[in-house]
Amino acid sequence: MTEALVDVLWFIDGSQDEQMDQDDAVKVMEGVSRVVSTLPSDQQQELIGLVEELAAAESNPARREFLEEFPEGFGLINDASRTAFQE
């Protein structure tokens, strides 16, 4: 499930105007951010762990960067806790 969600968000994030209306893309990304940021803490930590695993296994540098930035970008962590994620 996590991998499918990330795949969709990766596609949306990289979509061009002719592929997807950019206003709709922003709405989807903000909607996902709202949902995941309101998950209980244990579920947020589980999601972060799964995304970390995906990032570690990713061979595409751009996608790996997207995965590494996912927790902060989608409201799962803030700047103060970012250092802990990267260690």
Residue pairs with C-beta under 8 A, 6 or more apart in sequence:
2 47
2 50
2 51
2 54
3 54
5 32
6 51
6 54
6 67
6 70
9 28
9 29
9 32
9 70
10 63
10 66
12 20
12 25
12 28
12 29
13 25
13 29
13 66
15 22
15 25
29 74
32 74
33 73
33 74
33 75
34 75
36 44
36 47
36 74
36 75
36 76
37 44
37 74
37 75
37 76
39 47
44 76
47 71
47 76
48 71
48 76
48 77
48 85
51 67
51 70
51 71
52 67
52 85
54 67
55 64
55 67
55 68
55 70
58 64
58 67
68 86
70 76
71 77
71 82
71 85
72 78
72 79
72 82
72 85
77 84
77 85
